[in-house]
Amino acid sequence: MGRRREVLVCGGAAGLAAGGYGVAAAVGGQWPAGAEAVAVPYHAHLWDLLHGQAAGDLLVNWNSGYGAPFLADFFAYLMNPFSWPTALLPRDQGRLAVLLVTLATIGLGTALMTHLLGRLHPGPRPLRALAAVGYGLCAWVLDVGGAAPMWLWGLVSLPLLGLAADWCLRERHWVAGALCVALAWAGNLYTAALATLAAGLLFAVRLFADPRPFRRRVRATGRAVTMAAAGVLLASPALFVAVLAARRAQPESPVDPLGPSGVGAHLARLLPATHGGPRLPDVAIGVFGLLVVCGLPFNRRVRPRERALWCAALALVAAGFVWTPTLLVWHGPVIPVGGPYRVAFVLSGLLVLAGWVSLAHRPDPLTVLGGAAVVAVLAGLAAGRQPVRPATWVLLAVGGAVLSAALWLLDRRPADRRAHALATWAIGGAVLGNAVWSGSAVLGAAPGDGVSPAAVRAGHAALRAAADWPRGRDDPGPHAFTPNDPLLLNGQGGGYFSSYLPTVTALLLHDLGAGWTAGGRQTASVTEPVGQALFGVRTHLDGAGPDASARAFTPVRAAAAPPLVTVLPPGARTETSSVWARQESLLGSQVYDAPLPVPAGGPAPFLHGTSGWSVPSGEEGTVFTATCTPGGTAFFHGLWYRGTVSALGTGFRSDGEQPTTAVPIHRLGTVPADGVVRVTLRSDVVSQVPARPIGCLRAGALEAAVARLTATGATRVEAGGHTVTAALPAGSTGTALLSVPATEGWTCAVDGGRRAAPTPVLGMIGVPLGGGASRIDCAFRPPGLTGGLTVASATAAVLALVAVFARLSHRPLRRAARLPRRDRRRAGGDRPLTAGT
């Protein structure tokens, strides 16, 4: 009966939290906010994988980055178990899929927190559920976690690891605890590491809060350490692959240390319905949770040692968020660019746990008054800060009064059930009202997603109709919807946003003029003819845009592209002096005029040798001229240039910023009859452009180069989930060039020979053919996968042995427990049973 009630109360808490988020999202008009950029494209790709419509598999993503490793990204973005059932929905219901994942994860995290609160200290079940709702709908969930199902798994990991720590204190369920640790770490390594630190702090507080013999403390600590180690080792495939992928990933842009924000600004984040302003940790848990946790220092029914430990733990974690060195302890060596306070859910969880300790001991009037006074002081210090809204004061005033009265009623005679019931209903209404109002205020303030589902469906259908993989690529660029349009539309493009984007991929596309943002963590597709030919792009979408609504997309066939595998002749040299020279080296033909431009007016630029020109700022503009073959097509590569560019009757804006934003090659127009290309640059600031920013593609040169590559390249290309096989003309010599970034993990064999790592050619996979060859086979295996599977298998075997041994050792105790008392004495079972219970 008790277990059934526990299931009901945990399920009720889950329903309240998920329902509250859903109502808040509906009122705020976001379902959920910010999910379009990353979550929806990745879930669309998961749908394609599970339905067999993706070109790649879990090891290689052929859609993005012109072929990128995917397993680390799968572990990072799609290991939330609630993500997988979304494949049952139609593919174009990406928003709904992400919303359902969010609701299910919030519900599970809230249910587990409800159960953990009961393990922390017994107390009224309805109040326990309402306290847990404050955790499930904390400000971090509303502002950060709801848009990212991978981070939201941390909401589950924290109470899950807290329950594992509780088992260590009770010296029970070691194997089950290790499985819980593995589930947390496999679900998302990033948030699991944060939750593990918080669970360790919770374990330490509980270990020393209760009087217990030193031997039992040592034994519990040993169980906790070994349990955590076994669980992490069981998640070794995810851990090993992710760590090695992170080492080879494009580094994040440098982040400035945390600037001064003031105590008042941090304290304001404890209040409900605060949003906007400077980036600070979102830790609010609602007026109810705030009131009871602020009353903890005044609650004389809680042992002084326990009060002191909880207050010290909360102060330690809160102080760790305001100083760069201590924040690095939470995040590792680098503060995340996208959100330096992704760890905020940890403090929210600890606040709820500490508040429950006070609430479970029935706060007396002095405790309630003390908590209300502290909340009033916090509100006074936060007054006037930008995040504080009018809704904040309404919730504090009305909610504070209702909750204070309800807490006073709870302290009345235990036999007064009417007062207790009235207080519980009042608290429930206040908690839900606070959650919905705060949630709608935060979600409604988020910028709307301008992606049209009808346009996405049209783009996906157009690409699918033109699919020609692996004979060629169908690139969805330019990226009009999300940074991950190739995943969203199931094309094969260069655009990719990932925390594990290989440096090799980022630099290859950067060096070929595709541009990047986020310091190289987000790449884009090549959009000019030579770059598209190098990557075998046969079609791309034209007219895509967020405002395209239901417009039909027409695939525009680009100039004929060579196969994905071409052959560079023996002795071919690679030139890296400019983007035009690098493209020609991979193409194996000279197709550009790339003269050194001549300053011809305006503020004089300064040439820094081969590193480029410094262009002064000014309204007049600096003029460059270059002489090219008439009739060709002129292009401009500004790289880091920031300003406007005018030439050949066209003009555009370039928003480069080193090192975060590199601009792609841009088409200027047709070279006039006199061959002079005149470019005017009006820089916002003193800006840099390459030494040879102007390249002119000679008429007919690319077509001739493509025809040669097609004649000498692969006659047939087959691409599996993580393999590429190409048949070459018999006796081919030189280097087979795969239009795939040469990321570590690829091995290739020639004519069935021994496999070896390829020889990169300017970042692409190159396979030396020796004296002559007719076939190459390449396959990819993520670094760390073999070692991770080995360690995980060994750990699983150890856990299985421990589980079998534990079951066999406890069988006599269970058998004795079923005997009559007289037979138990005869069997000698009383003493072990007493000792074990």
C-alpha positions in Angstrom: 0.0 0.0 0.0 2.8 2.4 0.9 4.6 1.7 -2.4 1.4 2.3 -4.4 0.9 5.7 -2.6 4.5 6.6 -3.3 4.0 5.9 -7.0 0.8 8.0 -7.0 2.5 11.0 -5.3 5.5 10.8 -7.6 3.2 10.5 -10.6 1.1 13.4 -9.4 4.2 15.6 -9.0 5.3 14.7 -12.5 1.9 15.5 -14.0 1.7 18.9 -12.2 5.2 19.9 -13.4 4.7 18.7 -17.0 1.2 20.2 -17.1 2.4 23.5 -15.6 5.2 23.7 -18.3 2.7 23.0 -21.1 0.3 25.6 -19.9 3.0 28.2 -19.5 4.4 27.4 -22.9 0.9 27.8 -24.4 0.3 31.1 -22.7 3.8 32.3 -23.6 3.4 31.2 -27.2 6.7 29.1 -27.4 6.7 25.3 -27.8 9.5 25.4 -26.5 11.6 28.5 -27.0 14.8 28.2 -28.9 14.5 24.5 -29.8 14.5 25.1 -33.6 18.2 25.8 -33.8 19.6 22.4 -32.6 17.0 20.1 -31.0 14.5 20.0 -34.0 17.2 19.3 -36.7 18.8 16.6 -34.6 15.5 14.9 -33.9 14.7 15.1 -37.6 17.9 13.2 -38.2 17.1 10.7 -35.6 13.8 10.1 -37.4 15.6 9.5 -40.6 18.0 7.1 -38.9 15.3 5.0 -37.2 13.2 4.9 -40.5 16.2 4.0 -42.7 16.0 7.2 -44.7 19.4 8.7 -43.6 22.4 8.3 -45.8 24.7 7.6 -42.8 24.4 5.7 -39.5 25.4 6.3 -35.9 29.1 6.5 -36.8 29.0 8.9 -39.8 26.7 11.7 -40.6 26.8 12.1 -44.4 24.3 15.0 -44.2 26.5 17.6 -42.4 30.0 18.9 -42.9 30.2 16.9 -46.1 30.7 13.8 -44.0 31.3 14.2 -40.2 31.7 11.8 -37.3 28.4 11.4 -35.6 28.6 9.1 -32.6 29.8 11.7 -30.2 27.0 14.0 -31.3 24.5 11.2 -30.9 25.7 10.8 -27.3 25.5 14.5 -26.7 22.3 15.5 -28.4 20.1 12.4 -28.7 20.8 10.1 -25.7 17.8 11.3 -23.8 15.8 8.1 -23.8 12.6 10.1 -24.4 13.9 11.3 -27.7 13.7 7.9 -29.4 9.9 7.3 -29.2 9.4 10.6 -31.1 10.2 8.6 -34.3 6.6 7.4 -34.0 5.4 10.9 -34.9 5.4 12.3 -38.5 8.8 13.7 -39.5 7.5 17.2 -39.9 6.3 17.4 -36.3 9.7 18.4 -35.0 8.4 21.0 -32.6 5.8 18.6 -31.1 8.5 15.9 -30.8 10.8 18.2 -28.8 8.0 19.5 -26.7 7.0 15.9 -25.8 10.6 15.1 -24.9 10.8 18.2 -22.7 7.5 17.4 -20.9 8.5 13.7 -20.3 11.9 14.7 -19.0 10.5 17.4 -16.7 8.0 14.8 -15.4 10.6 12.2 -14.7 13.0 14.6 -13.0 10.2 15.9 -10.8 9.0 12.4 -9.9 12.5 11.3 -8.9 13.0 14.5 -6.9 9.7 13.8 -5.1 11.0 10.3 -4.1 14.4 11.7 -3.1 12.8 14.2 -0.8 11.0 11.3 1.0 14.3 9.5 1.4 15.9 12.7 2.7 13.3 13.1 5.4 9.7 11.8 5.9 6.9 14.3 5.6 3.5 14.9 4.1 3.3 13.4 0.6 1.3 16.3 -1.0 3.8 18.9 0.3 6.7 16.8 -0.9 5.2 16.7 -4.4 4.6 20.5 -4.4 8.2 21.1 -3.2 9.5 18.9 -6.1 7.4 20.9 -8.6 9.5 23.9 -7.7 12.5 21.9 -8.9 10.9 20.6 -12.1 9.8 24.1 -13.1 12.8 26.0 -11.8 13.9 29.1 -13.8 16.8 27.1 -15.4 14.2 24.7 -17.0 12.1 27.6 -18.3 15.0 29.6 -19.7 17.6 27.1 -20.7 16.8 23.4 -20.3 13.4 23.4 -22.0 15.0 24.2 -25.4 17.7 21.5 -25.1 16.5 18.0 -24.3 20.2 16.9 -23.9 20.9 19.4 -21.1 17.4 18.8 -19.6 18.6 15.2 -18.8 20.5 16.8 -16.0 17.2 17.5 -14.3 16.8 13.7 -14.1 20.5 13.0 -13.3 20.6 15.0 -10.1 17.8 13.2 -8.1 18.8 9.9 -9.7 22.4 10.3 -8.3 20.9 11.6 -5.1 19.0 8.3 -4.7 22.1 6.4 -5.5 23.9 8.3 -2.7 21.0 7.5 -0.3 21.5 3.8 -1.0 25.2 4.2 -0.2 24.3 5.8 3.2 21.9 2.9 3.9 24.5 0.4 2.5 22.1 -1.1 0.0 21.6 -1.6 -3.8 25.2 -1.1 -4.9 24.7 -2.6 -8.3 21.4 -0.7 -8.9 23.2 2.5 -7.8 26.0 1.9 -10.3 23.4 1.4 -13.1 21.8 4.7 -12.1 25.2 6.5 -12.4 25.7 4.9 -15.8 22.2 6.0 -16.9 23.0 9.6 -15.9 26.4 9.6 -17.6 25.2 7.9 -20.7 22.3 10.3 -21.0 24.4 13.4 -21.1 28.1 13.5 -20.0 28.1 17.3 -19.5 25.2 17.6 -17.1 26.0 14.2 -15.5 29.4 15.6 -14.4 27.7 18.6 -12.8 25.0 16.5 -11.2 27.7 14.1 -9.8 29.5 17.0 -8.1 26.2 18.1 -6.5 25.3 14.6 -5.5 28.7 14.2 -3.9 28.0 17.4 -1.9 24.6 16.1 -0.9 26.2 12.8 0.2 28.7 14.7 2.3 26.0 16.8 4.0 23.9 13.8 4.9 27.0 11.8 6.0 28.0 14.3 8.6 24.5 15.7 9.5 23.5 12.4 11.3 25.5 11.0 14.1 27.0 7.6 13.0 30.1 5.6 13.9 33.3 6.5 12.0 33.4 2.9 10.6 30.0 3.3 9.0 31.1 6.7 7.4 34.1 5.1 5.9 32.1 2.1 4.6 29.5 4.4 3.1 32.1 6.6 1.5 33.8 3.5 0.0 30.5 2.3 -1.4 29.9 5.7 -2.9 33.3 6.0 -4.6 33.2 2.5 -6.0 29.6 2.8 -7.1 30.4 6.1 -9.0 33.5 4.6 -10.6 31.7 1.5 -11.7 28.8 3.5 -13.2 31.1 5.9 -15.0 33.1 3.0 -16.4 29.9 1.3 -17.5 29.3 4.4 -19.6 32.8 4.2 -21.1 31.7 4.1 -24.8 30.0 7.5 -24.5 32.8 8.8 -22.3 35.8 7.6 -24.4 34.3 8.6 -27.7 33.2 12.0 -26.4 36.5 12.8 -24.7 38.6 12.0 -27.8 36.1 13.8 -30.1 36.4 16.9 -27.8 40.2 16.8 -28.1 39.9 16.9 -31.9 37.0 19.4 -32.0 37.2 22.9 -33.1 37.9 24.9 -29.9 35.3 27.4 -28.7 35.9 31.1 -29.0 37.7 32.6 -26.1 35.3 33.7 -23.3 36.0 36.8 -21.2 36.2 36.2 -17.4 33.0 36.9 -15.5 32.6 40.6 -15.1 31.3 42.4 -12.0 27.5 41.9 -11.8 26.8 42.9 -8.1 25.3 40.9 -5.3 21.9 42.4 -6.0 21.8 41.1 -9.6 22.6 37.6 -8.4 20.0 37.7 -5.6 17.4 38.9 -8.1 17.6 35.6 -9.9 16.2 33.9 -6.8 12.9 35.8 -7.2 10.1 34.5 -9.5 9.4 35.8 -13.0 12.8 37.4 -13.5 14.3 37.3 -16.9 16.4 39.4 -19.2 19.3 41.6 -18.2 22.9 40.4 -17.8 23.5 36.7 -18.1 23.4 35.3 -14.6 22.4 31.9 -13.2 18.7 31.1 -13.3 18.1 29.5 -10.0 14.6 30.6 -8.9 12.4 27.7 -7.5 9.2 29.7 -6.9 8.0 31.7 -3.9 7.1 28.5 -1.9 10.5 27.0 -2.2 12.2 30.3 -1.6 10.2 31.0 1.5 10.9 27.6 3.2 14.6 27.5 2.3 15.0 31.0 3.7 13.4 29.9 6.9 15.8 27.0 7.4 18.3 28.9 9.5 15.5 29.8 11.9 13.9 26.4 12.2 14.8 25.2 15.7 13.2 21.8 15.0 16.1 21.0 12.7 19.3 20.0 14.4 21.9 22.8 14.5 24.5 20.7 12.9 22.2 19.8 10.0 21.2 23.4 9.6 24.8 24.6 9.5 25.8 22.0 7.0 23.0 22.8 4.6 23.5 26.6 4.8 27.3 26.1 4.2 26.6 23.9 1.2 24.2 26.4 -0.4 26.6 29.3 0.3 29.5 27.3 -1.2 27.7 26.5 -4.4 26.2 30.0 -4.8 29.7 31.6 -4.3 31.1 29.2 -6.9 28.9 30.9 -9.5 30.3 34.4 -9.1 34.0 33.8 -9.5 35.7 32.6 -12.7 38.1 30.1 -11.1 35.4 28.4 -9.1 33.0 28.4 -12.1 35.7 26.5 -14.0 35.5 23.8 -11.4 32.0 23.1 -12.5 32.6 23.4 -16.2 36.1 22.1 -16.6 38.8 24.1 -18.2 36.6 26.2 -20.4 33.5 28.3 -19.6 30.8 27.4 -22.3 30.3 30.2 -24.8 26.6 29.4 -25.3 25.8 29.7 -21.6 28.2 30.1 -18.7 25.5 29.1 -16.2 24.2 25.8 -17.6 25.1 24.5 -14.1 22.3 26.5 -12.5 20.0 23.5 -12.1 22.4 22.1 -9.5 21.8 25.0 -7.1 18.1 24.9 -7.8 18.0 21.3 -6.8 20.0 21.9 -3.6 17.7 24.7 -2.7 14.7 22.5 -3.0 16.4 19.7 -0.9 17.4 22.2 1.8 13.9 23.7 1.8 12.3 20.3 2.3 14.5 19.7 5.3 12.9 22.7 6.9 9.4 22.0 5.6 9.5 18.4 6.8 10.2 19.5 10.3 7.0 21.6 10.4 8.2 25.3 10.4 6.9 27.2 13.5 5.7 30.8 13.3 9.2 32.1 14.1 10.6 30.1 11.1 7.9 31.4 8.8 8.5 35.0 9.9 12.3 34.6 9.6 11.9 33.2 6.1 9.6 36.0 5.1 12.0 38.6 6.5 14.9 37.1 4.5 12.8 37.1 1.3 11.9 40.7 2.0 15.6 41.6 2.3 16.4 39.8 -0.9 13.6 41.7 -2.7 14.9 45.0 -1.3 18.5 44.3 -2.5 17.2 43.2 -5.9 14.8 46.2 -6.4 15.6 48.2 -9.4 17.5 45.5 -11.2 16.7 44.9 -14.8 15.5 41.2 -14.4 12.9 42.2 -11.9 9.4 42.6 -13.5 6.1 43.8 -12.1 5.0 40.2 -12.1 7.8 39.5 -9.6 6.3 41.9 -7.0 2.8 40.6 -7.5 3.9 37.0 -7.0 6.0 37.9 -3.9 3.3 39.9 -2.3 0.3 37.7 -3.0 2.1 34.4 -3.0 4.1 35.3 0.1 1.1 36.2 2.1 -0.9 33.1 1.1 2.0 30.7 1.7 2.9 32.3 5.0 -0.6 31.8 6.2 -0.7 28.2 4.9 2.5 27.4 6.7 1.1 28.8 9.9 -1.9 26.6 9.5 0.3 23.5 9.1 1.9 24.2 12.5 -1.5 23.9 14.3 -2.6 20.8 16.1 -1.9 17.6 14.1 -5.5 16.5 14.7 -6.8 19.6 12.9 -7.2 18.0 9.5 -9.3 20.7 8.0 -6.7 23.3 8.6 -4.0 21.0 7.1 -6.2 20.3 4.1 -6.9 23.9 3.5 -3.2 24.8 3.9 -2.2 22.1 1.4 -4.7 23.3 -1.2 -3.6 26.9 -0.7 0.0 25.9 -1.2 -0.9 23.8 -4.3 -2.7 26.7 -5.9 0.1 29.1 -5.1 2.8 26.8 -6.5 0.9 26.1 -9.7 -0.1 29.8 -10.2 3.5 30.9 -9.6 4.9 28.3 -12.0 2.5 29.1 -14.8 2.8 32.9 -14.4 6.6 32.8 -14.1 6.9 30.3 -17.0 4.7 32.2 -19.4 6.6 35.4 -18.5 10.0 33.8 -19.3 8.9 31.8 -22.3 6.9 34.7 -23.8 9.9 37.0 -23.6 12.0 34.6 -25.7 12.4 35.5 -29.4 10.1 33.6 -31.6 11.3 31.1 -34.1 10.6 32.3 -37.6 10.7 28.9 -39.2 7.7 27.9 -41.3 6.8 24.2 -41.1 5.3 24.4 -44.5 8.6 25.7 -46.0 10.5 23.0 -44.2 8.2 20.3 -45.7 8.5 21.8 -49.1 12.3 21.9 -48.9 12.5 18.4 -47.6 10.3 17.1 -50.4 12.3 19.0 -53.1 15.6 17.5 -51.9 14.1 14.1 -51.7 12.8 14.3 -55.2 16.3 15.3 -56.5 18.2 12.8 -54.3 21.3 11.5 -56.2 23.4 10.2 -53.3 26.1 8.9 -53.6 26.6 9.9 -57.2 26.5 13.5 -56.0 25.4 15.7 -53.1 22.1 17.6 -52.8 23.0 20.6 -50.7 20.2 22.5 -48.9 22.3 25.6 -48.6 22.1 28.5 -48.2 21.1 28.0 -44.6 17.8 29.8 -44.3 16.1 27.9 -41.4 18.7 26.6 -38.8 22.4 26.1 -38.5 21.7 22.5 -39.2 19.6 22.7 -42.3 21.2 19.5 -43.9 19.9 17.5 -40.9 16.5 19.3 -41.0 16.0 18.7 -44.7 18.0 15.5 -45.1 20.4 16.8 -47.7 24.2 16.5 -47.9 25.6 19.9 -47.2 28.5 21.5 -45.4 26.5 23.3 -42.7 26.9 21.8 -39.2 26.6 23.1 -35.7 28.1 20.8 -33.1 30.2 20.9 -30.0 32.2 18.0 -31.5 32.7 19.5 -34.9 36.2 18.3 -35.9 38.8 20.9 -36.4 39.8 19.2 -39.7 36.3 19.8 -41.0 36.1 23.4 -39.8 39.5 24.3 -41.3 38.8 22.6 -44.6 35.6 24.5 -45.2 37.2 27.7 -43.9 40.2 27.4 -46.2 38.0 26.7 -49.2 36.0 29.9 -48.6 32.8 28.5 -47.0 33.0 30.8 -43.9 32.0 29.9 -40.3 30.5 31.4 -37.2 30.8 30.6 -33.5 34.6 30.5 -33.9 34.3 27.5 -36.2 31.8 25.5 -34.2 29.2 26.3 -36.9 30.1 25.8 -40.6 28.2 26.6 -43.7 28.0 25.1 -47.2 30.1 26.3 -50.1 28.0 28.4 -52.4 30.2 29.2 -55.4 30.7 26.9 -58.4 34.3 25.7 -57.8 33.6 24.8 -54.2 30.5 23.0 -55.1 32.4 21.0 -57.8 35.0 20.0 -55.2 32.4 18.5 -53.0 30.3 16.9 -55.8 27.3 19.2 -55.2 24.9 18.5 -58.1 21.8 20.3 -56.8 21.0 22.9 -54.1 17.8 24.6 -53.0 17.0 28.0 -54.4 14.6 30.5 -52.8 14.7 29.0 -49.3 13.9 31.4 -46.5 12.1 31.7 -43.2 9.4 33.7 -45.0 8.9 31.2 -47.7 5.8 29.8 -46.0 4.3 27.3 -48.4 6.3 28.3 -51.5 7.3 25.4 -53.6 11.1 24.8 -53.8 12.7 24.2 -57.1 16.1 22.3 -57.1 18.5 24.3 -59.2 21.0 22.1 -60.9 24.4 23.5 -60.5 27.2 23.1 -63.1 28.0 19.5 -63.7 30.0 18.1 -60.7 32.6 15.3 -60.7 32.1 12.1 -58.7 32.7 12.1 -54.9 36.0 10.3 -55.6 38.4 11.8 -58.1 42.1 11.2 -59.0 44.9 13.7 -58.8 47.7 12.9 -61.2 51.1 11.9 -59.9 53.3 14.9 -58.9 50.4 17.2 -58.4 51.4 20.1 -56.1 49.3 21.7 -53.4 49.4 25.5 -53.2 48.0 27.3 -50.2 48.8 31.0 -50.9 45.2 31.9 -51.3 41.7 30.4 -51.2 41.8 30.4 -55.1 45.1 28.5 -55.1 43.8 25.9 -52.6 40.7 25.3 -54.7 42.8 24.9 -57.8 45.1 22.4 -56.1 42.2 20.1 -55.1 40.6 20.6 -58.5 43.9 19.8 -60.3 43.4 22.6 -62.8 44.0 26.4 -62.9 40.7 28.1 -63.4 41.1 31.5 -61.7 42.8 34.8 -62.3 43.8 35.9 -58.9 46.0 39.0 -59.4 47.3 41.1 -56.5 44.9 44.1 -56.3 46.1 47.6 -56.7 44.8 50.5 -54.4 43.1 53.0 -56.7 41.5 55.6 -54.4 40.2 56.5 -51.0 42.1 55.9 -47.7 45.3 54.0 -48.5 45.4 50.4 -47.3 48.5 48.7 -46.0 49.8 45.4 -47.3 51.2 43.0 -44.6 52.9 40.7 -47.0 51.0 37.4 -47.6 48.9 38.0 -44.4 46.6 40.5 -46.2 45.6 44.2 -46.3 44.6 46.5 -43.5 41.7 48.6 -44.8 41.1 51.9 -43.0 37.6 52.9 -41.9 35.7 55.8 -43.5 32.7 56.8 -45.5 34.8 57.5 -48.6 35.8 53.9 -49.0 39.0 52.3 -50.2 39.1 51.3 -53.9 40.9 48.2 -55.2 41.3 47.3 -58.9 42.3 44.0 -60.4 42.7 42.9 -64.0 41.1 39.6 -65.1 40.1 37.8 -68.3 37.0 39.5 -69.8 33.8 37.4 -69.6 34.8 35.6 -66.5 33.0 35.7 -63.1 34.5 37.8 -60.4 34.3 36.7 -56.7 35.3 38.4 -53.5 36.6 36.7 -50.4 36.7 39.1 -47.4 37.3 36.5 -44.8 37.3 38.7 -41.6 36.2 41.9 -43.3 33.5 44.0 -41.7 31.9 46.7 -43.8 30.2 47.0 -47.2 31.5 45.8 -50.6 30.5 47.4 -53.9 31.6 46.2 -57.3 30.3 45.5 -60.8 26.9 47.0 -60.0 26.3 44.8 -56.9 26.7 45.6 -53.3 26.5 43.6 -50.1 27.4 43.7 -46.4 30.2 41.7 -44.9 30.0 41.0 -41.1 33.3 39.3 -40.4 34.9 39.3 -37.0 38.1 37.5 -36.3 38.1 34.8 -35.0 34.4 34.2 -34.5 32.8 35.0 -37.9 34.5 34.3 -41.2 32.5 35.4 -44.3 32.2 33.2 -47.4 33.2 33.8 -50.9 30.7 36.2 -52.6 29.9 36.6 -56.3 30.5 40.1 -57.7 29.4 39.7 -61.3 30.7 39.3 -64.8 34.2 40.7 -65.7 33.7 43.6 -68.1 35.2 43.8 -71.6 38.2 45.9 -70.4 39.0 43.2 -67.8 39.1 45.7 -64.9 37.3 44.7 -61.6 36.9 47.8 -59.4 35.9 47.0 -55.7 35.0 49.7 -53.1 35.3 48.8 -49.4 33.8 50.9 -46.8 34.9 49.5 -43.5 33.2 50.0 -40.2 36.5 49.7 -38.4 40.1 49.1 -39.5 39.5 45.7 -41.1 41.5 42.9 -42.7 41.1 41.3 -46.1 43.3 38.6 -47.7 46.2 39.6 -49.9 44.3 38.4 -52.9 40.7 38.9 -52.1 39.5 39.0 -55.8 39.3 35.9 -57.9 38.0 35.7 -61.4 36.7 32.3 -62.7 37.6 32.1 -66.4 34.7 31.3 -68.7 34.6 27.6 -69.5 37.6 26.7 -67.3 35.6 24.9 -64.6 33.6 22.9 -67.1 36.8 21.6 -68.7 38.2 20.7 -65.3 35.1 18.9 -64.3 35.0 16.9 -67.5 38.6 15.8 -66.9 37.9 14.8 -63.3 34.8 12.9 -64.4 36.8 11.0 -67.1 39.6 10.0 -64.7 37.6 9.7 -61.5 35.5 6.9 -60.1 33.3 5.1 -62.4 31.1 3.9 -59.5 30.8 5.1 -55.9 29.0 3.2 -53.2 28.5 4.7 -49.7 27.3 2.7 -46.7 26.5 4.0 -43.3 30.2 4.6 -42.5 32.0 3.2 -45.6 32.9 4.4 -49.1 33.9 2.2 -51.9 34.9 3.4 -55.3 35.7 1.7 -58.6 38.5 3.5 -60.6 39.6 3.2 -64.2 42.0 0.3 -64.4 45.6 1.3 -63.6 44.8 4.6 -62.0 47.9 6.3 -60.5 48.4 9.3 -58.3 46.1 10.0 -55.4 42.5 9.2 -55.0 40.8 12.2 -53.5 37.6 11.7 -51.5 35.5 14.9 -51.1 35.2 14.1 -47.4 37.1 15.8 -44.5 40.1 13.7 -43.3 38.9 13.3 -39.8 40.8 10.8 -37.6 39.2 7.4 -37.6 39.2 6.8 -41.4 41.2 3.9 -42.8 41.5 3.0 -46.5 42.6 0.0 -48.5 43.7 -0.1 -52.2 42.6 -3.1 -54.2 41.8 -5.1 -51.1 45.2 -4.6 -49.5 46.1 -3.6 -46.0 44.1 -0.8 -44.4 46.0 2.3 -43.4 45.2 5.9 -42.4 44.7 8.1 -45.4 47.1 10.8 -46.5 45.2 14.2 -46.1 45.4 16.6 -49.1 44.6 20.1 -47.8 42.2 18.5 -45.3 40.5 16.0 -47.7 40.9 12.3 -47.6 43.7 11.3 -49.9 44.6 7.7 -50.8 47.9 7.0 -52.6 47.3 4.6 -55.5 50.9 3.4 -55.9 51.8 1.9 -59.3 48.2 1.5 -60.3 44.8 0.6 -58.8 41.2 0.0 -59.7 39.4 0.1 -56.4 39.6 1.8 -53.0 37.7 0.9 -49.8 37.4 3.3 -46.9 35.7 2.8 -43.5 35.3 4.9 -40.4 35.5 3.9 -36.8 35.3 6.6 -34.0 38.4 6.8 -31.9 37.8 5.5 -28.4 34.9 3.2 -29.4 36.8 -0.1 -29.1 38.4 0.8 -25.8 35.1 2.1 -24.4 33.3 -1.1 -25.4 36.1 -3.2 -23.8 36.0 -1.3 -20.5 32.2 -1.3 -20.4 32.0 -5.0 -21.1 34.5 -5.8 -18.3 32.6 -3.5 -15.9 29.3 -5.1 -16.8 30.8 -8.5 -16.1 32.0 -7.4 -12.7 28.5 -5.9 -11.9 26.9 -9.2 -12.9 29.2 -11.2 -10.7 28.5 -8.8 -7.8 24.8 -9.1 -8.4 24.9 -12.9 -8.5 27.0 -13.1 -5.4 24.7 -10.7 -3.5 21.6 -12.7 -4.5 23.2 -16.0 -3.5 24.5 -14.6 -0.2 21.0 -13.3 0.7 19.1 -16.4 -0.3 19.5 -18.1 3.1 18.3 -15.0 4.9 15.1 -14.8 2.7 14.5 -18.6 3.1 14.9 -18.2 6.9 12.5 -15.3 6.9 9.8 -17.5 5.4 10.2 -20.2 8.1 8.1 -20.3 11.3 9.8 -18.6 14.2 10.5 -22.0 15.9 12.1 -23.4 12.7 14.1 -20.2 12.3 15.7 -20.7 15.7 16.5 -24.3 14.8 18.0 -23.1 11.5 20.0 -20.4 13.2 18.4 -17.7 11.2 17.4 -15.2 13.9 20.8 -13.6 14.5 21.7 -12.9 10.8 18.2 -11.6 10.1 18.4 -9.2 13.0 21.8 -8.1 11.9 20.7 -7.6 8.4 17.5 -5.6 9.1 
